[in-house]
């Protein structure tokens, strides 16, 4: 495994919600873990000891903000729906790197329309909208790891 592959794994691990990751190949072993305190939204005050994870901490905070905004479910659920990840994997907003994105912020989406794909176990899985409306927020970054039932888009119904 070369340095670029390791850097790519570190980047994906930092952006994911995984807490631990291990990889073993022949005589090579890589083990990554995150501190529990890094998962909390208020980690800026404890970010000093872990300069190497600063980017990962920022990504966690960014990923946590939409969730904390989504915690006020009664107000949000009236007009706004979320399109959630149906499985764990890497989300891509375009069918391939040389093609345009399926949908971007501000676009109208119809129920059943493909909004992104998730790659899991070398398989590409289409994610279809279960509501019609306008995409108001994209909650994850292209190429990032998503968990099952993690919100990807917010859509104003209509």
Secondary structure, 3 states (H helix, E strand, C coil): CCHHHHHHHHHHHHHCCCCEEEEEECCEEEEEECCHHHHCCCHHHHCHHHHHHHHHHHHHHHHHHHHHHHCCHHHHHHHEEEEECCCCEEEECECCCCCCECCCCCCEECCCCEEEEEEECCEEEEEECCCCEEEEEECCCCCCEECCCCEEEEEEEC
